[in-house]
Amino acid sequence: MIIGCVKEIKNNEFRVGITPDNAKSYVNSGHTVLIEKGAGVGSGFTDEEYKKAGAKIIKNAKDVWDKCEMMIKVKEPLKSEFKFFHEGLILYTYLHLAADPTATKALLKGKVKSVAYETIMERDGSLPCLAPMSQIAGRLSLQEGAKYLEKRFGGEGILLAGVPGTPKANVVILGGGTVGMNACKIAVGMGAQVTIIDTNLQRLEYLDNIFGSGIQTLYSNDTNVERAVIDADLVIGCVLVPGGATPKIFKKAFLKEMKPGAVFVDVAIDQGGCGESSRVTSHDDPIYIEDGVVHYCVGNMPGSVPRTSTIALTNATLKYGLQIADRGLEKACQENSVIYSGVNTYDGKLTCKGVADAIPSLKYTDIKELF
């Protein structure tokens, strides 16, 4: 199979879909790998390293899109890339289509076979290609939240850990999954007071056993969320519905009752965000202030640490990518039913239930009915 990888064009996105080590794995399996010139520079990988791995360097993105049979990216294609879609193309990347009807319709129109990292679900319910970025985003959320609590950014001017004789910051984490647990780990490590909220009592018990007296766990209901958020200095939104739109549990009405200069980091913004007041921001302009609360809603948080993020991501995606390249998408799905869960669009049909639920105007088709 001819495999392509282009430079990411999203604002301040420095990750790359294939590392030189990945390229070597594909080449050793008998595939041709086309890399756009400079695609890996943002993550610290040179064109020369790709050449040594057996990849071919192509001068422009258009030629890579036109020639490849499977495009491996990091982020969802932007509008300027829609013109490169062609029938039968396999697109293997993060898509987050529930929050992007425009891209969804473009993929359907182009009859692209799209496989989304974030919806590949293993038999135990885990999301292996989403997990590494969730770990990074969770840890980054505290790093960014701590920064924007500084007064010069409009924050309260409070240090997360405080010092002896001063109050520690009160951190509230909405969601106890992979993002929430990693946010919790950093918050506890920094010495903050931490409350974590989730609807899954078994998950809360697990977190309580791990962190012990270092955290407060609460069941997620309207009352507990409101009380916790109003008293918070930093709120981290970590809610996830795999493949679907995120429920808005951080209400706009909370803002007027929160502390002036409190910070809300919405890690769920890729899937539409868990805050009613959330809107996507970029690394160039990461925050805005609404009703006195600083909002950080950057849609590609791990892109700010691309070396770590790229290696972590491709460690997870290579396994499935090789199966698709070696067998073709259809046979790969039949031999490993886990890959079915990643197929979001196929030959003009929408095949992800979560996306169809989020975009009611589009009809859902079960992928297993198509081949």
Residue, then its C-alpha position, 0 to 999 in steps of 0.5 A: m500500500i502507498i502510505g502518505c503523511v503530510k505536515e499538519i496545518k492546524n494552528n500551532e500543531f507541530r505533531v506528525g502522524i508518522t515517525p521515522d521509526n514508524a516509516k521503517s516499520y511500514v517499509n519493512s512490511g513492503h509498503t511505500v511511504l511518502i512524507e511531505k518535505g518538513a512534515g516532521v520538523g516540528s517534532g524534531f524529525t528531519d527529512e534525512e531521518y525519514k530517508k534513512a528509514g526508507a521513506k520518500i520525501i515529496k515536495n508538496a502536500k497535494d502530491v502526497w494526497d494524490k498518490c497515497e492510498m492511506m493518509i496517516k495524520v494527527k488532526e482532522p483535515l481542515k477545509s483547505e484539505f477537503k479538495f484532496f479527498h478522493e474515493g477509496l482513500i483511507l484516512y487514519t487520524y483523529l477526526h472528532l466528527a461529532a463536533d464538526p458536521t462540515a468535515t463529516k459531510a466532506l468525508l461522505k461526499g468524497k467517499v473517504k474511508s475514514v478511521a478515527y483514532e478516538t473511536i477505536m475501542e478494544r474489547d475491554g472498552s479501552l480507547p488505545c489510540l486516544a489514551p496517550m493524548s488523554q494522558i498528556a492533555g490531562r497533565l498539561s491541563l494543570q500546567e496551563g491552569a496553574k499558569y492562567l491563575e497568574k494575575r497577569f493573565g486575569g487569574e486570581g493570582i493564586l499558587l496551586a500549592g500555596v505556602p505554609g500559612t496560605p490557602k492551597a488552590n481548590v482544583v475541581i476535576l469533572g470526569g474521572g477517566t484517563v484525562g481526569m486521572n492524569a489531571c488529578k495526579i499532577a494536581v495532587g503532586m503540586g499540592a492542591q486541594v483536589t475534588i474529582i467528580d464522576t458518574n461511575l461509582q466504581r471509578l470513584e472507588y478506584l481513584d479513592n483507593i489510588f489517591g486516598s486522603g489526597i482527594q475528595t471524590l463526589y458523584s456527579n449530579d447537578t447539585n454536587v457539580e454546582r457546589a464544587v465549581i462555585d468554590a473552585d479556583l481551577v476547574i478541569g473539564c474531562v468529560l468524554v462520550p466516545g465518538g459523540a458530543t460532550p454533555k454540557i455539565f459546566k453551566k453558564a449560570f455557574l460563572k456569575e457565582m464563581k470566584p473572579g479570576a477562577v480558571f476553567v480548562d475545557v479539555a473536552i473541547d475537541q468533542g464540542g466541550c463540556g462547558e456551555s460557555s466554551r468555544v475553541t481557542s488556539h495556542d496563539d490566542p488560548i484564553y478568553i474571559e467571560d463573567g470574570v472566569v478565564h477560559y482555556c479551550v485549546g483544541n489541540m493541547p498536546g500539540s504544544v509538546p509535540r516530541t512527547s506527543t508524537i512518540a506517544l501517539t504513534n506508539a499506539t497507532l502503528k499497530y492498527g495502521l500496519q494491520i490496515a496497510d497489510r490487509g486492506l481496511e475491509k480484511a483488517c476489520q474482518e480479522n480484527s473486529v476492533i478496527y470496525s469501531g474506528v471506521n467513521t465513514y465508508d463509501g459515502k455512508l456514516t458508520c459511527k453511531g455517536v456522530a450520527d446521534a450528534i448530527p441528526s440530519l445524517k443517517y447512520t449505517d452499521i459498518k458490518e452491513l457494508f462488507 
